């Protein structure tokens, strides 16, 4: 028995993944988390996605590229799905995310500074003891060993 082709504007999960530059598992995950609504099904049970699903998946993928969490995206999509949102509400969420990103950047700068200091204390080469290892074990880096 020959199957009927999906409507022209609908694609399978694999095609949706390919069109959006992601993979099938990612689409499945976003369905499981509720970010993507359940798709319609073909007569043979294939999941079919229309233009709304394509747009939504692109929104999610771009949001993830910008570092938004699943919870943040869920909140943004909830505003969009409700249709009654203001630019101020979206800006508030975006500013909160930006503050979080800036905080992470500050943390990374401190981490970079610490690692640079540790690396500078290491003589390299064939020296048997390394101050970096001492620091990681919680010993003071200035003195190699109190027993030497």
N, C-alpha and C positions, 0 to 999 in steps of 0.2 A: 504494500500500500504506500503510495507516494505521499509525502508530507507537503502540506501547503507552505509556501514561503512566508516568512514574516513580513509584516507591512514594510513598505519601502523606507519609512523613517525610523524603524526600529532595528537595533543590532543586538547580537548576542553578547554575553559577558566578555568573551575573548576579544571580540571586535571592539567593544567599548574600552577595554584595557589597552588595546593596541592604539586606538585613536587618541587616547589621553596620555600615552607614554607611561603607563603603569603596568601592573601585572594582575592576573586574575585573583590571586590571593588578597591583594590590597582591596580590590572591589568587594570581595567576599567579606573582608574584615569590616569595611565601612558599612556594609549591610547589617552585619552582626551587631555592631555598636549602635545602630539606629541612625547613623548620619545619612545613609542612603535608604530610601524607603524600599519595601519589597517590590521587586519588578513584576510586571505581568508575565504570563507564561504562554508559550506557543502550545499548539495542540499536542505536540510531542514532549512538552515539559521544559523546553529550553527557556531560560530567562531572557526576556526581551526588554531593551532599554531604549527610551525615546530621547528626544532633544532635551527635555527637562532633566533627565538623569545625567546626560552628558554635561550640561551646564553645572549641575550640582556637584558632580565629581570633579570638574575643573576647579570649582570654588574650593572644595575640600583640599585638593592637591596643592593649590596655590597657597591656601591658608597654612598648610603644613610646611610648605617651603619657607613661609614667613615666620615659622616657629610657633604658631598657635597650637595649643593643646587640643585634644579631642573635646574636652569640656568647653573650652572657649569657642571652638567651632560649633558645638551643639548650641551654645547660647546665641551665637551670631545667626545660625540657621533658624533658630526658633523665632528670632526677630523677623527674619526674611519670610519665613513660612506664615507668620501671623499677618504679615503685610502692613501692619500698623506700627511702624517704627520711625524714629527721627534720626537724623544725621548725628545729633548730639549723643544719642544712646550708643551708636556705633563708635563715635569718637571716644566716648568714655571707656569703652572696652578696649579700643585700640591703644589709648594712652596708658591704660593699666598694663597692657602687654608690653608696650615700649618701655615702661618703667622696669618691668621684670627683665627684659633684654639688657637694659643698661646695667642693672644690678649684676647680671651674669657676666657682662663684659668687665665690670670692675673686679669681680672675683677672679676672672681669667687673668687680668693684669697682675693681680697680687700673686697668683700662682706662677705666672711667667717670671716675675721678679724673684720669687723664692727659688725656682728651679735654676735661674741664671746664677744666683748666689751659690747654690749648691754645686753647680757645674764648675764654677770658677775655683772652688776649693779643691777640686780633684786635679791631681797632677797628671793623671793619665799614665800611659806607658805600663811598665812591668812592676810598679810599686805594689807591694803585697797588701797594703791596707788602703782603703779608700774612704775619705771623709763623707762622701755621699752615703755610703753604707752605714757609717756611724750615725749620721743624722737620721736615716730611716729607722735605725734601731733605737733612736731616742737619746743617743749619746751626744755630748757637746762636740761640735765639729772642730773647734779650735785645738783641742788636745787629742792626739791620736788615741792614746790609751794611758790611763793613770798608772799602769804597771810598768811602762817602758822606762 
